[in-house]
Structure formats: C-alpha cells, structure tokens
Amino acid sequence: MTLRPVFFLTFACCAGLLVASEPTHKLEAVKELPKGLSAKVAAEFSPQGHRVVGPDGPVAELWLAKSAAVKPGFKPTLNVKYPFTPGQLIGALRVLEGTTFTDFRGQEITPGLYTLRYGQQPQDGNHIGTSDLADFLLALPAESDT
C-alpha cells in the first residue's frame, strides 16, 4: 500500500495549519528522524519527513510510517473511512517550541514529540453526535510509546 492515503489522513488532522492559514505556509523536506523515538518505533519510519513552515518560521514536523497494513476487504462506511486497526502506528509529529499548534477542538498542543496512532471514537452514549467521523489520530508523548 502506498502511504498517500495515510499522508492525507495525517494532514487532515493538521489541517488547521494549512487550510485555515494564510497561503504563506509551505511544506519543506526533513531529512532525518527526530531524536526521542524508541528504537523499535523509529525503525517503523523513513527518515524523510515534512516540515510545515509559516510566516514566522517552522511550526511542526511530520514523519509517516514506512508502511501501513490495511484490513482485508475493508469497505468504508459513513463514519469510518480508513482501513486501519485502532492503535496502529501511523506517524510521528513534532510540535516546535514557540508555536501555537491546536487540535480539532482548538486546544493547544504542548510543544514536543508525539507518535500518531489510529483510533476510532467509541459508538456509545458519551460520544454520539460529537463528530461525523469515527476516525482520528491520537497523539501520544513519544517517550511513553515504546
């Protein structure tokens, strides 16, 4: 499987930087993995990453897994669009110091290094109606994800 769908899923989670921003934001190549990933997690990534640069400088960096297994015979539904398994490693995100980076609810994400794992919002009474899609990426502090 190519990582193109994973790239778009990951950037959908970071869309606030690019979509809601001025057109002065751009994407640059990053040539090495960040320090702070466990050896086992780092082995899952290509060293080639992406840096989002805004008018005031770099904002965040993103690396994607070398490959992503998909569920055989998966058919998207109205609320589950991606064929991944909950908990599956998708990428790594570094939010840079001195930047304001927010999640989809506008909550600021503390600068640091995170792994991105696929998750699905539970279909229970606490979560019904909170989002049209059940798909999301969970950002875990990299030092906690071994």
C-alpha positions as CSV (number, residue, x, y, z in Angstrom):
1,M,0.0,0.0,0.0
2,T,1.3,3.5,-0.7
3,L,1.2,6.0,2.1
4,R,-0.6,8.6,0.1
5,P,-4.0,7.9,1.9
6,V,-2.1,7.9,5.3
7,F,-0.5,11.2,4.4
8,F,-3.9,12.8,3.7
9,L,-5.4,11.4,6.9
10,T,-2.5,12.7,8.9
11,F,-2.6,16.1,7.3
12,A,-6.4,16.2,7.7
13,C,-5.6,16.2,11.5
14,C,-3.1,19.0,11.0
15,A,-5.3,20.9,8.5
16,G,-5.8,23.9,10.8
17,L,-2.2,24.9,9.9
18,L,-2.7,24.8,6.2
19,V,-6.4,25.2,5.4
20,A,-7.3,27.9,7.9
21,S,-4.0,29.7,7.5
22,E,-2.7,32.3,5.1
23,P,-1.2,31.0,1.8
24,T,2.2,31.8,3.3
25,H,2.5,28.4,4.8
26,K,4.6,25.9,2.9
27,L,5.9,22.3,3.2
28,E,9.6,21.5,3.3
29,A,11.5,18.2,3.4
30,V,13.1,17.0,6.6
31,K,16.0,14.5,6.0
32,E,16.3,12.8,9.4
33,L,14.2,11.3,12.2
34,P,13.8,13.3,15.4
35,K,15.7,12.2,18.5
36,G,13.4,10.9,21.2
37,L,11.7,7.9,19.5
38,S,12.3,4.5,20.9
39,A,14.5,2.3,18.6
40,K,11.5,0.0,17.9
41,V,9.2,2.9,16.9
42,A,12.0,4.7,14.9
43,A,12.5,1.5,12.9
44,E,9.0,1.9,11.5
45,F,9.7,5.3,9.9
46,S,11.5,6.6,6.9
47,P,13.9,9.4,7.8
48,Q,12.3,11.6,5.2
49,G,9.7,13.8,6.8
50,H,7.8,17.1,6.2
51,R,8.1,20.4,7.9
52,V,5.2,23.0,7.9
53,V,6.7,26.5,7.8
54,G,4.5,29.5,8.5
55,P,5.2,33.2,8.1
56,D,7.0,33.3,11.5
57,G,9.1,30.1,10.8
58,P,8.7,26.3,11.3
59,V,5.6,25.2,13.1
60,A,5.6,21.4,13.1
61,E,7.3,18.3,11.6
62,L,5.7,15.1,10.5
63,W,7.0,11.6,9.6
64,L,4.9,8.8,8.3
65,A,5.3,5.0,8.8
66,K,7.1,3.2,6.0
67,S,4.1,1.0,5.5
68,A,0.6,0.7,6.9
69,A,-1.3,-2.6,7.0
70,V,-5.0,-2.4,6.0
71,K,-7.9,-4.5,6.9
72,P,-8.6,-7.1,4.2
73,G,-11.9,-6.5,2.4
74,F,-12.5,-3.2,4.2
75,K,-15.4,-1.1,2.9
76,P,-15.7,2.4,4.2
77,T,-18.9,3.4,6.0
78,L,-20.5,6.8,6.6
79,N,-18.4,7.3,9.8
80,V,-15.4,5.0,9.4
81,K,-13.4,6.0,6.3
82,Y,-9.9,4.4,6.8
83,P,-9.0,0.7,6.8
84,F,-6.6,0.8,9.8
85,T,-6.7,-1.0,13.1
86,P,-7.2,1.0,16.3
87,G,-3.8,1.5,17.9
88,Q,-1.9,1.2,14.6
89,L,1.2,3.4,14.3
90,I,0.7,6.0,11.5
91,G,3.2,8.7,12.1
92,A,5.2,11.0,14.4
93,L,4.6,14.7,15.0
94,R,7.0,17.2,16.5
95,V,5.3,20.4,17.6
96,L,8.1,23.0,17.7
97,E,8.8,25.4,20.6
98,G,7.4,28.9,20.3
99,T,4.5,27.9,18.1
100,T,0.8,27.6,18.7
101,F,-0.5,24.3,17.4
102,T,-4.0,23.2,18.2
103,D,-6.1,20.1,17.8
104,F,-9.5,19.9,16.1
105,R,-11.2,21.4,19.1
106,G,-8.9,24.4,19.3
107,Q,-7.0,23.0,22.4
108,E,-3.3,23.9,22.3
109,I,-0.9,21.0,22.0
110,T,2.3,21.3,24.1
111,P,5.5,21.5,22.0
112,G,7.2,18.2,21.9
113,L,7.5,14.9,20.1
114,Y,4.4,12.7,19.7
115,T,3.6,9.4,17.9
116,L,0.4,9.3,16.0
117,R,-1.7,6.2,16.3
118,Y,-5.0,5.5,14.6
119,G,-8.1,5.4,16.8
120,Q,-11.9,5.2,16.4
121,Q,-14.3,7.2,18.5
122,P,-16.5,4.8,20.5
123,Q,-20.1,4.5,19.4
124,D,-21.5,4.8,22.9
125,G,-23.8,7.3,24.7
126,N,-20.9,9.5,25.7
127,H,-19.7,10.1,22.1
128,I,-22.8,10.1,19.8
129,G,-23.1,13.2,17.8
130,T,-19.6,14.6,18.7
131,S,-18.3,14.0,15.2
132,D,-19.5,12.8,11.8
133,L,-16.4,10.6,11.5
134,A,-15.2,8.0,14.0
135,D,-11.6,8.1,12.6
136,F,-9.0,10.1,14.4
137,L,-5.3,10.1,15.2
138,L,-4.2,10.0,18.8
139,A,-1.0,12.0,19.7
140,L,1.0,10.1,22.4
141,P,4.1,11.6,24.0
142,A,6.9,9.8,22.2
143,E,8.7,8.8,25.4
144,S,5.6,6.9,26.5
145,D,5.2,5.0,23.2
146,T,7.8,2.2,23.0
